[in-house]
Amino acid sequence: MNVRYAVSRTALVAVLGAALYAGGLPWWAAVLASGAALLFFLVAPRSGRYVVESGGGVAPLRRDERSRTIRDRAARNAFILTILGVVGLTIAYGRVLETPVPVAALSGVLGLAVITYIVFDVCLRRRT
């Protein structure tokens, strides 16, 4: 890993933690959030999702073509599932039950879309 990247991300996380603490978050929550952010910055280049470009300045993480293709396919599948779920709810509640669609049902469809995105993203990354 690039040492310059690690040092710059550590400094960025320290500023984030200080800002969170100054904003009124308890010190332990600011440390926890900073630790999570630092973990992301250290794991992201090794995850296969991002590529570190040394000439990237403050934003050195970039997506390569493979990552973009996987992200687009997973998002497409989640979007299709969301549309089908909303259409199914509209038909079920609008025509069959003739009642308003409950918010919990819509939340379930959106939750299923998020899970679909994650599953397809992980499966496509392992396959290719």
N, CA, C and O atoms as a DFTB+ gen file, in Angstrom:
512 C
 N C O
     1  1       0.838      -1.174       0.000
     2  2       0.000       0.000       0.000
     3  2       0.882       1.237       0.000
     4  3       1.969       1.244       0.577
     5  1       0.415       2.239      -0.631
     6  2       1.119       3.501      -0.725
     7  2       1.121       4.185       0.647
     8  3       0.058       4.438       1.214
     9  1       2.306       4.483       1.177
    10  2       2.439       5.104       2.496
    11  2       1.831       6.501       2.491
    12  3       1.196       6.908       3.464
    13  1       2.021       7.223       1.415
    14  2       1.468       8.576       1.314
    15  2      -0.059       8.533       1.408
    16  3      -0.668       9.386       2.054
    17  1      -0.666       7.553       0.771
    18  2      -2.120       7.385       0.840
    19  2      -2.560       7.114       2.272
    20  3      -3.507       7.734       2.755
    21  1      -1.883       6.194       2.957
    22  2      -2.260       5.835       4.326
    23  2      -2.126       7.028       5.272
    24  3      -2.993       7.251       6.116
    25  1      -1.053       7.786       5.135
    26  2      -0.850       8.944       6.004
    27  2      -1.907      10.015       5.730
    28  3      -2.444      10.611       6.664
    29  1      -2.204      10.257       4.467
    30  2      -3.198      11.294       4.138
    31  2      -4.589      10.888       4.617
    32  3      -5.350      11.732       5.089
    33  1      -4.925       9.606       4.499
    34  2      -6.239       9.154       4.966
    35  2      -6.327       9.192       6.495
    36  3      -7.387       9.489       7.046
    37  1      -5.233       8.895       7.174
    38  2      -5.220       8.972       8.634
    39  2      -5.434      10.410       9.085
    40  3      -6.191      10.658      10.023
    41  1      -4.779      11.353       8.431
    42  2      -4.968      12.768       8.759
    43  2      -6.410      13.199       8.484
    44  3      -6.996      13.946       9.268
    45  1      -6.975      12.733       7.383
    46  2      -8.354      13.068       7.049
    47  2      -9.317      12.524       8.094
    48  3     -10.272      13.198       8.480
    49  1      -9.063      11.305       8.548
    50  2      -9.916      10.688       9.563
    51  2      -9.789      11.428      10.892
    52  3     -10.775      11.569      11.614
    53  1      -8.594      11.898      11.222
    54  2      -8.409      12.672      12.453
    55  2      -9.213      13.966      12.399
    56  3      -9.819      14.360      13.396
    57  1      -9.224      14.623      11.258
    58  2     -10.016      15.847      11.095
    59  2     -11.502      15.523      11.202
    60  3     -12.263      16.278      11.808
    61  1     -11.913      14.406      10.616
    62  2     -13.309      13.978      10.700
    63  2     -13.705      13.731      12.153
    64  3     -14.761      14.183      12.596
    65  1     -12.863      13.019      12.890
    66  2     -13.157      12.744      14.291
    67  2     -13.253      14.019      15.113
    68  3     -14.139      14.147      15.959
    69  1     -12.349      14.963      14.873
    70  2     -12.384      16.233      15.595
    71  2     -13.654      17.019      15.258
    72  3     -14.252      17.643      16.134
    73  1     -14.058      16.986      13.998
    74  2     -15.273      17.695      13.593
    75  2     -16.507      17.058      14.226
    76  3     -17.416      17.766      14.661
    77  1     -16.545      15.749      14.278
    78  2     -17.678      15.068      14.907
    79  2     -17.752      15.391      16.392
    80  3     -18.834      15.637      16.924
    81  1     -16.600      15.389      17.062
    82  2     -16.564      15.706      18.491
    83  2     -16.957      17.163      18.729
    84  3     -17.694      17.469      19.666
    85  1     -16.461      18.055      17.877
    86  2     -16.813      19.469      18.010
    87  2     -18.293      19.707      17.713
    88  3     -18.890      20.658      18.217
    89  1     -18.874      18.840      16.899
    90  2     -20.287      18.958      16.564
    91  2     -21.216      18.438      17.640
    92  3     -22.436      18.514      17.495
    93  1     -20.650      17.905      18.732
    94  2     -21.494      17.474      19.836
    95  2     -21.590      15.975      20.033
    96  3     -22.285      15.524      20.943
    97  1     -20.924      15.199      19.221
    98  2     -20.943      13.748      19.392
    99  2     -20.062      13.384      20.584
   100  3     -19.020      14.009      20.781
   101  1     -20.447      12.398      21.378
   102  2     -19.571      11.969      22.483
   103  2     -18.218      11.501      21.939
   104  3     -18.124      11.046      20.799
   105  1     -17.179      11.617      22.760
   106  2     -15.833      11.289      22.298
   107  2     -15.723       9.859      21.820
   108  3     -15.030       9.585      20.840
   109  1     -16.403       8.934      22.502
   110  2     -16.299       7.528      22.119
   111  2     -16.976       7.273      20.775
   112  3     -16.521       6.428      20.004
   113  1     -18.060       7.996      20.488
   114  2     -18.745       7.836      19.198
   115  2     -17.903       8.433      18.067
   116  3     -17.872       7.899      16.959
   117  1     -17.224       9.542      18.357
   118  2     -16.347      10.147      17.350
   119  2     -15.169       9.235      17.049
   120  3     -14.763       9.100      15.895
   121  1     -14.617       8.606      18.086
   122  2     -13.512       7.658      17.889
   123  2     -13.993       6.438      17.111
   124  3     -13.290       5.949      16.226
   125  1     -15.178       5.947      17.431
   126  2     -15.737       4.789      16.731
   127  2     -15.989       5.106      15.252
   128  3     -15.658       4.301      14.381
   129  1     -16.565       6.259      14.971
   130  2     -16.819       6.664      13.580
   131  2     -15.511       6.866      12.827
   132  3     -15.399       6.491      11.660
   133  1     -14.527       7.456      13.489
   134  2     -13.221       7.656      12.854
   135  2     -12.544       6.328      12.567
   136  3     -11.930       6.150      11.515
   137  1     -12.658       5.401      13.501
   138  2     -12.086       4.069      13.286
   139  2     -12.734       3.350      12.114
   140  3     -12.053       2.693      11.326
   141  1     -14.056       3.476      12.001
   142  2     -14.759       2.858      10.877
   143  2     -14.334       3.485       9.548
   144  3     -14.156       2.786       8.550
   145  1     -14.175       4.809       9.547
   146  2     -13.742       5.495       8.324
   147  2     -12.322       5.093       7.953
   148  3     -12.027       4.871       6.779
   149  1     -11.435       4.996       8.952
   150  2     -10.058       4.585       8.683
   151  2     -10.014       3.152       8.169
   152  3      -9.250       2.839       7.255
   153  1     -10.829       2.285       8.752
   154  2     -10.895       0.900       8.281
   155  2     -11.330       0.844       6.821
   156  3     -10.774       0.084       6.028
   157  1     -12.337       1.660       6.468
   158  2     -12.769       1.710       5.072
   159  2     -11.630       2.144       4.162
   160  3     -11.382       1.524       3.129
   161  1     -10.937       3.215       4.550
   162  2      -9.863       3.737       3.706
   163  2      -8.707       2.742       3.557
   164  3      -8.036       2.728       2.525
   165  1      -8.475       1.929       4.558
   166  2      -7.385       0.961       4.466
   167  2      -7.793      -0.311       3.733
   168  3      -6.958      -0.959       3.102
   169  1      -9.071      -0.671       3.815
   170  2      -9.545      -1.891       3.162
   171  2      -9.946      -1.650       1.714
   172  3      -9.828      -2.554       0.886
   173  1     -10.414      -0.456       1.393
   174  2     -10.936      -0.160       0.056
   175  2      -9.957      -0.468      -1.075
   176  3     -10.371      -1.068      -2.067
   177  1      -8.681      -0.089      -0.980
   178  2      -7.786      -0.399      -2.096
   179  2      -7.559      -1.897      -2.294
   180  3      -7.234      -2.330      -3.399
   181  1      -7.726      -2.684      -1.246
   182  2      -7.503      -4.132      -1.348
   183  2      -8.775      -4.899      -1.694
   184  3      -8.717      -6.095      -1.976
   185  1      -9.916      -4.228      -1.674
   186  2     -11.191      -4.918      -1.860
   187  2     -11.476      -5.280      -3.306
   188  3     -12.333      -6.123      -3.571
   189  1     -10.784      -4.668      -4.236
   190  2     -11.066      -4.907      -5.648
   191  2     -12.083      -3.937      -6.212
   192  3     -12.346      -3.958      -7.415
   193  1     -12.657      -3.095      -5.385
   194  2     -13.631      -2.117      -5.856
   195  2     -12.973      -0.850      -6.366
   196  3     -13.478      -0.206      -7.286
   197  1     -11.852      -0.496      -5.772
   198  2     -11.206       0.778      -6.088
   199  2      -9.743       0.565      -6.438
   200  3      -9.126      -0.426      -6.047
   201  1      -9.213       1.506      -7.174
   202  2      -7.806       1.541      -7.522
   203  2      -7.259       2.860      -6.992
   204  3      -7.892       3.902      -7.158
   205  1      -6.086       2.826      -6.355
   206  2      -5.477       4.048      -5.840
   207  2      -4.602       4.641      -6.927
   208  3      -3.660       4.002      -7.397
   209  1      -4.920       5.878      -7.328
   210  2      -4.105       6.599      -8.298
   211  2      -3.276       7.623      -7.545
   212  3      -3.821       8.480      -6.851
   213  1      -1.982       7.538      -7.678
   214  2      -1.110       8.439      -6.913
   215  2      -1.298       9.898      -7.317
   216  3      -1.079      10.790      -6.497
   217  1      -1.688      10.156      -8.524
   218  2      -1.902      11.532      -8.977
   219  2      -3.315      12.016      -8.742
   220  3      -3.732      13.024      -9.314
   221  1      -4.053      11.311      -7.910
   222  2      -5.457      11.641      -7.685
   223  2      -5.705      12.787      -6.740
   224  3      -6.848      13.221      -6.594
   225  1      -4.685      13.288      -6.098
   226  2      -4.868      14.410      -5.175
   227  2      -5.602      13.992      -3.923
   228  3      -5.253      12.990      -3.298
   229  1      -6.627      14.761      -3.547
   230  2      -7.365      14.457      -2.328
   231  2      -8.298      13.275      -2.479
   232  3      -8.738      12.707      -1.479
   233  1      -8.602      12.898      -3.681
   234  2      -9.495      11.764      -3.925
   235  2      -8.779      10.715      -4.784
   236  3      -9.053      10.607      -5.979
   237  1      -7.863       9.940      -4.186
   238  2      -7.074       9.016      -4.988
   239  2      -7.781       7.712      -5.352
   240  3      -7.285       6.964      -6.194
   241  1      -8.923       7.425      -4.737
   242  2      -9.616       6.177      -5.049
   243  2     -10.420       6.344      -6.337
   244  3     -11.213       7.275      -6.476
   245  1     -10.204       5.446      -7.253
   246  2     -10.921       5.461      -8.529
   247  2     -11.471       4.074      -8.802
   248  3     -10.929       3.075      -8.330
   249  1     -12.538       4.020      -9.559
   250  2     -13.102       2.735      -9.983
   251  2     -12.547       2.406     -11.361
   252  3     -12.447       3.270     -12.232
   253  1     -12.191       1.149     -11.537
   254  2     -11.751       0.730     -12.857
   255  2     -12.968       0.252     -13.654
   256  3     -14.090       0.247     -13.148
   257  1     -12.733      -0.143     -14.890
   258  2     -13.835      -0.527     -15.773
   259  2     -14.589      -1.752     -15.258
   260  3     -15.813      -1.823     -15.363
   261  1     -13.859      -2.708     -14.707
   262  2     -14.482      -3.922     -14.161
   263  2     -15.432      -3.573     -13.017
   264  3     -16.550      -4.087     -12.962
   265  1     -15.001      -2.714     -12.114
   266  2     -15.845      -2.311     -10.984
   267  2     -17.089      -1.576     -11.460
   268  3     -18.181      -1.782     -10.931
   269  1     -16.922      -0.730     -12.449
   270  2     -18.084      -0.001     -12.978
   271  2     -19.097      -0.955     -13.598
   272  3     -20.303      -0.808     -13.401
   273  1     -18.598      -1.932     -14.349
   274  2     -19.495      -2.899     -14.987
   275  2     -20.250      -3.699     -13.937
   276  3     -21.459      -3.896     -14.060
   277  1     -19.551      -4.161     -12.906
   278  2     -20.198      -4.934     -11.845
   279  2     -21.228      -4.075     -11.119
   280  3     -22.346      -4.526     -10.870
   281  1     -20.862      -2.843     -10.778
   282  2     -21.783      -1.935     -10.088
   283  2     -23.029      -1.688     -10.930
   284  3     -24.146      -1.695     -10.413
   285  1     -22.832      -1.469     -12.236
   286  2     -23.964      -1.191     -13.113
   287  2     -24.896      -2.391     -13.235
   288  3     -26.116      -2.226     -13.242
   289  1     -24.343      -3.588     -13.331
   290  2     -25.179      -4.792     -13.428
   291  2     -25.960      -5.029     -12.140
   292  3     -27.149      -5.344     -12.179
   293  1     -25.296      -4.878     -11.010
   294  2     -25.979      -5.077      -9.728
   295  2     -27.071      -4.027      -9.535
   296  3     -28.159      -4.350      -9.060
   297  1     -26.792      -2.780      -9.896
   298  2     -27.792      -1.716      -9.768
   299  2     -28.964      -1.957     -10.714
   300  3     -30.116      -1.718     -10.351
   301  1     -28.676      -2.426     -11.918
   302  2     -29.749      -2.726     -12.869
   303  2     -30.670      -3.806     -12.317
   304  3     -31.892      -3.674     -12.387
   305  1     -30.093      -4.874     -11.769
   306  2     -30.903      -5.961     -11.234
   307  2     -31.738      -5.498     -10.041
   308  3     -32.901      -5.881      -9.912
   309  1     -31.153      -4.681      -9.174
   310  2     -31.899      -4.168      -8.028
   311  2     -33.016      -3.229      -8.486
   312  3     -34.107      -3.238      -7.916
   313  1     -32.749      -2.426      -9.505
   314  2     -33.769      -1.512     -10.022
   315  2     -34.937      -2.279     -10.632
   316  3     -36.096      -1.934     -10.403
   317  1     -34.637      -3.312     -11.402
   318  2     -35.696      -4.125     -12.009
   319  2     -36.547      -4.772     -10.927
   320  3     -37.774      -4.794     -11.030
   321  1     -35.905      -5.299      -9.892
   322  2     -36.646      -5.910      -8.796
   323  2     -37.522      -4.879      -8.078
   324  3     -38.647      -5.185      -7.683
   325  1     -37.011      -3.670      -7.911
   326  2     -37.790      -2.611      -7.265
   327  2     -39.026      -2.271      -8.091
   328  3     -40.125      -2.154      -7.550
   329  1     -38.846      -2.115      -9.384
   330  2     -39.985      -1.782     -10.260
   331  2     -41.014      -2.906     -10.230
   332  3     -42.211      -2.643     -10.104
   333  1     -40.568      -4.147     -10.343
   334  2     -41.507      -5.272     -10.302
   335  2     -42.229      -5.353      -8.960
   336  3     -43.422      -5.655      -8.910
   337  1     -41.505      -5.082      -7.875
   338  2     -42.132      -5.093      -6.555
   339  2     -43.175      -4.008      -6.392
   340  3     -44.250      -4.253      -5.844
   341  1     -42.864      -2.804      -6.865
   342  2     -43.827      -1.704      -6.763
   343  2     -45.042      -1.964      -7.655
   344  3     -46.170      -1.672      -7.258
   345  1     -44.827      -2.503      -8.839
   346  2     -45.955      -2.845      -9.718
   347  2     -46.810      -3.925      -9.063
   348  3     -48.039      -3.853      -9.090
   349  1     -46.158      -4.922      -8.476
   350  2     -46.908      -5.973      -7.785
   351  2     -47.719      -5.434      -6.619
   352  3     -48.870      -5.827      -6.426
   353  1     -47.133      -4.543      -5.848
   354  2     -47.872      -3.932      -4.740
   355  2     -49.028      -3.081      -5.235
   356  3     -50.108      -3.079      -4.644
   357  1     -48.795      -2.358      -6.322
   358  2     -49.855      -1.515      -6.879
   359  2     -51.031      -2.365      -7.358
   360  3     -52.190      -2.019      -7.128
   361  1     -50.730      -3.460      -8.013
   362  2     -51.804      -4.349      -8.491
   363  2     -52.503      -5.003      -7.305
   364  3     -53.732      -5.043      -7.253
   365  1     -51.728      -5.514      -6.354
   366  2     -52.322      -6.218      -5.219
   367  2     -53.190      -5.309      -4.368
   368  3     -54.312      -5.665      -4.010
   369  1     -52.665      -4.130      -4.046
   370  2     -53.429      -3.242      -3.169
   371  2     -54.414      -2.361      -3.922
   372  3     -55.437      -1.969      -3.360
   373  1     -54.132      -2.044      -5.166
   374  2     -55.029      -1.165      -5.921
   375  2     -56.196      -1.880      -6.547
   376  3     -57.299      -1.336      -6.586
   377  1     -55.988      -3.078      -7.036
   378  2     -57.046      -3.799      -7.747
   379  2     -57.683      -4.905      -6.912
   380  3     -58.902      -5.080      -6.923
   381  1     -56.850      -5.646      -6.191
   382  2     -57.363      -6.814      -5.473
   383  2     -57.902      -6.424      -4.097
   384  3     -59.060      -6.700      -3.784
   385  1     -57.078      -5.793      -3.287
   386  2     -57.476      -5.460      -1.922
   387  2     -58.192      -4.118      -1.815
   388  3     -58.947      -3.884      -0.872
   389  1     -57.954      -3.246      -2.779
   390  2     -58.559      -1.912      -2.839
   391  2     -58.352      -1.130      -1.546
   392  3     -59.275      -0.513      -1.014
   393  1     -57.106      -1.172      -1.053
   394  2     -56.704      -0.383       0.112
   395  2     -55.392       0.319      -0.233
   396  3     -54.715      -0.066      -1.186
   397  1     -55.032       1.343       0.535
   398  2     -53.745       2.010       0.279
   399  2     -52.570       1.069       0.542
   400  3     -52.643       0.178       1.389
   401  1     -51.518       1.282      -0.183
   402  2     -50.313       0.473       0.004
   403  2     -49.648       0.894       1.312
   404  3     -49.333       2.071       1.488
   405  1     -49.429      -0.045       2.232
   406  2     -48.776       0.336       3.485
   407  2     -47.303       0.686       3.272
   408  3     -46.629       0.131       2.404
   409  1     -46.834       1.612       4.081
   410  2     -45.443       2.041       3.985
   411  2     -44.510       0.872       4.285
   412  3     -43.428       0.786       3.704
   413  1     -44.902      -0.011       5.163
   414  2     -44.073      -1.168       5.510
   415  2     -43.831      -2.058       4.283
   416  3     -42.747      -2.618       4.122
   417  1     -44.836      -2.180       3.431
   418  2     -44.670      -2.986       2.218
   419  2     -43.672      -2.336       1.269
   420  3     -42.836      -3.022       0.680
   421  1     -43.755      -1.018       1.118
   422  2     -42.790      -0.315       0.272
   423  2     -41.384      -0.391       0.860
   424  3     -40.405      -0.542       0.130
   425  1     -41.293      -0.286       2.175
   426  2     -39.992      -0.425       2.829
   427  2     -39.423      -1.822       2.605
   428  3     -38.216      -1.983       2.423
   429  1     -40.273      -2.809       2.619
   430  2     -39.830      -4.176       2.352
   431  2     -39.285      -4.332       0.943
   432  3     -38.278      -5.007       0.731
   433  1     -39.954      -3.705      -0.021
   434  2     -39.477      -3.759      -1.408
   435  2     -38.115      -3.082      -1.533
   436  3     -37.219      -3.605      -2.195
   437  1     -37.961      -1.926      -0.902
   438  2     -36.678      -1.217      -0.968
   439  2     -35.581      -1.988      -0.240
   440  3     -34.440      -2.030      -0.702
   441  1     -35.918      -2.592       0.888
   442  2     -34.947      -3.422       1.606
   443  2     -34.518      -4.615       0.776
   444  3     -33.341      -4.973       0.755
   445  1     -35.473      -5.233       0.091
   446  2     -35.150      -6.357      -0.789
   447  2     -34.266      -5.905      -1.948
   448  3     -33.397      -6.655      -2.391
   449  1     -34.477      -4.693      -2.438
   450  2     -33.638      -4.163      -3.514
   451  2     -32.203      -3.960      -3.035
   452  3     -31.258      -4.255      -3.767
   453  1     -32.035      -3.462      -1.820
   454  2     -30.691      -3.276      -1.274
   455  2     -29.991      -4.620      -1.111
   456  3     -28.819      -4.763      -1.461
   457  1     -30.704      -5.592      -0.586
   458  2     -30.124      -6.935      -0.425
   459  2     -29.775      -7.523      -1.782
   460  3     -28.725      -8.148      -1.935
   461  1     -30.647      -7.329      -2.772
   462  2     -30.379      -7.812      -4.131
   463  2     -29.109      -7.189      -4.692
   464  3     -28.281      -7.879      -5.288
   465  1     -28.958      -5.883      -4.500
   466  2     -27.756      -5.201      -4.981
   467  2     -26.505      -5.800      -4.350
   468  3     -25.535      -6.100      -5.046
   469  1     -26.530      -5.971      -3.048
   470  2     -25.359      -6.501      -2.340
   471  2     -25.044      -7.918      -2.791
   472  3     -23.884      -8.243      -3.042
   473  1     -26.057      -8.760      -2.896
   474  2     -25.836     -10.159      -3.302
   475  2     -25.269     -10.224      -4.716
   476  3     -24.300     -10.943      -4.959
   477  1     -25.858      -9.484      -5.647
   478  2     -25.346      -9.512      -7.017
   479  2     -23.946      -8.918      -7.100
   480  3     -23.111      -9.409      -7.859
   481  1     -23.682      -7.866      -6.329
   482  2     -22.357      -7.266      -6.331
   483  2     -21.307      -8.270      -5.857
   484  3     -20.259      -8.420      -6.486
   485  1     -21.583      -8.943      -4.770
   486  2     -20.631      -9.923      -4.223
   487  2     -20.470     -11.101      -5.194
   488  3     -19.349     -11.534      -5.462
   489  1     -21.570     -11.609      -5.712
   490  2     -21.494     -12.770      -6.628
   491  2     -20.747     -12.420      -7.918
   492  3     -19.928     -13.206      -8.394
   493  1     -21.027     -11.255      -8.474
   494  2     -20.345     -10.862      -9.716
   495  2     -18.852     -10.613      -9.486
   496  3     -18.039     -10.896     -10.366
   497  1     -18.490     -10.094      -8.333
   498  2     -17.069      -9.880      -8.026
   499  2     -16.333     -11.200      -7.871
   500  3     -15.177     -11.317      -8.275
   501  1     -16.981     -12.176      -7.299
   502  2     -16.333     -13.487      -7.128
   503  2     -16.241     -14.255      -8.430
   504  3     -15.301     -15.019      -8.647
   505  1     -17.220     -14.049      -9.294
   506  2     -17.257     -14.801     -10.549
   507  2     -16.284     -14.274     -11.578
   508  3     -15.699     -15.045     -12.339
   509  1     -16.106     -12.958     -11.607
   510  2     -15.235     -12.389     -12.657
   511  2     -13.865     -12.071     -12.139
   512  3     -13.018     -11.589     -12.891
